[in-house]
């Protein structure tokens, strides 16, 4: 009997220990799930619902790694946005334009595209588009972004956007930062033209100050003027 008791005591103690550990572990699991949801929500821009810079960067890199040369990195900057904010509709009209732009970019990119708001009126997209369809798709994008936006009082606000794009097969890299720099230079090469600009290797060598510097000659422009 004594031996039986000695064997049962450690087993009971272990069971008690496991039970006592299960309670805080369960609580921690619920806390971790809640924290994960909060972090996921924080990765979204509250106004547009788009991914913030960090969330966009993570998804964009995954898309580039998966599809390689068949991807396109696109930067979008709304033209004369300050005039909309300073106009009769004020910031409410500006917010509506930002939200509408986000919806249009999301629709254009599709469910597998990475669409983010980088800040202010600047947006970025990484999407799978093969070389044969780039010109058509970028033309469609510029036309989509140029459509007027109806604000809360029913007024139509004219919208224009500058678009620059870069692709790994043209630039010889899948590095997101390098592609965005080239797309940024291309976008500023065609600023206020209403045309999408597809970067070539010359845009990758354009020096930049905070990512803002006009592109060099040799630009390829796509789409129609807004």
N, C-alpha and C positions, 0 to 999 in steps of 0.2 A: 504493500500500500504506500509505503514511504516513497518508493521509487516513482510510483504513479503520480503522486502529488508533486514531486520535484519536476516531473516532465510537464505537468499541466500548468504550473505556475508561470513559467516563461512564455508559454503559448498564450495564456490569458493576458499577460502583460503586453505582449506584442500586438494582440488584437486591440487592446485598449489604446496603445500608442498609435496604431494605424487609424482607429476611429477618431482619435483626437486630432490627428493630422488632416483627416479628410475634411473637417469643418473649415479650417482656414484656407485649405487648398481650393475648396469649392468657392469660398468667398473671393479668393484671389482670381479664380477663373472668371467669375462674373465681372469683377473689377477690370480685368484685362480686356474682356469683350467690350465693356462700356468705353474704356480708354481708346481701344482701337477704332470704335465708331466715331468718337469725338475727333480723333486724329484724322480719320478719313474725311469727316465733314470739314475740318479745318483746311484740308488740302483743296477745298473748293472755294472759288470766289463767291462771296455771298450775294453779289448783285447779279452776276450773269450765270452762276451755276457751273462755270467752266473750272477746269483744274487750275490751281494756282501754279506759281513758277516751279515749286519743288515737285508737285504731283505730275505736272506736265513733263518736266525733264525726265522723270523716271519712266513714264509711259513712252515718251518719244524715243528714248534710248532702246527700250525693248523693241519698239517697232523697227528701228534702224537695224538692230542686231538680227531680227527675224527676216526682214525682207531685203536688206542690203540695197543693191542698185535699183531696185524697183520702188524706192521710196522717194518722196519729195518733201522738203522742208520749206514751209511757206511762212513769211512774216507779213503781217497786215497792220497798217497804221491809218487811222481815220484822218482825212484831210479836213482842215478848218474846224476841228472839233470844238475849239475854244469859242468860236462864234456861235455854235449851237448852245453851249452852256451859258453864254452871255446874252442870248436872244430872248424873245418874249417868254418862251417856255421854261427858261432857266435850267437849273440842274436836273429837274424832273424830266425835261425833254432829252437832256444829255444821257441820263440813265436809261431812258427808253431806247435811245439809239444804240447804246452799248449792249443792252439786252437783246435787241433785234439782231445786231451784228453777231453776237454769240450764237443765236439760234441759226442764223444762216451759215455760219462756219461749221457748226455741228452737223447740219443737214448735208452740207457739201462734202464733209469728210467721211460721213458714215459712222457706224457704230464702232468700227475698229480703228478709227483715226484718233490721234492724240491732239486735243484742242485745248489751249490754255490762254489765259489772260495774263500777260507779263506785267501789266501795270498801266494805269491810265487808259489811253485808247489804243494800246498796242496788244496785238494778239499773235499767237503762233500756232501752226498746225504741222504735224508730221503724219503723212498719209501714204498708203501704198498706191502708187500710180506709175505704170510703165511708161517708158520713153515715148511710145507711139501715141499715147493719149494725153500727154502733158499740155500741149498747146490748147487743145480743145477744152480740157478741164480747167485750165487757168483762165481761159476766156469766159467760160461759164461762171467762174468765181467772181471775176471783175463785174460782170453784168448783174450778178445776184447782189453784190455788195452796193451797187450803184442805185438800187431801187429805193425810192423815198420811204421813210418810216413814219407811220401814223403815231402821234403822241396822244396823251390822255385827253386833250380837248378836241381831238379829231383832226387837228392840223397835220398836214403832210410836211415833213422836214426833208429837204434834199440832203443826200448823203453821198460822199465820195471817199474812196479809199485808195491808198497806195499799196501795191502788192509786189513783193520780191520772193523769188523761189530759188532753191539750190538742190542739186541732186548728187548722190554719191558717185554715180558713173561718170559725170562730167568733171567733178572736182577731185576724184580719186581718193575719197575718204568717207568714212561713215561716222566721223567724229561730230557729235551734235554741235559743239561750240563752233567748230570751223565752218560747218554748213550754215549755221545761223549768222555768222559774221558775213559770209558771202551773200546770203539772202538779204541781209540788212543793207549791204552796199548796193546790191541790185535794186532794192526797193527805193533807195534814195536817188539812184540814177534815173528812175522814172517817176520821181515824186510829182504829184499833181497832173500827171498825164492821163490818168484813168486807164493805164495799161499795166498788165503784169510783166515783170522783168525776170527772165530766167538767167541766173548767174552763170558766167563762164569762169575760166581759171583766173582771168585778170581781176575779177571781183574779190577773189580770195586773197589777193596781195594788197588790197586797198588798206592803207593805215586808217585806224579809227580812233576817235576820242569818245569814250563812253558809247561805242558802237554806232556813232553818228558821223558819217562822212560820205560825200557824194561819190557815186560809182565812176569808173573810168570809161572812156570810149570803148566801142565794140559791144555795146549792149544789145541783147536780143529782146525785143519788145513783143508782147503778145496781147491779143484782145483789142477791143475797140475803145476809143476814148469815151469817158463818162459824159 
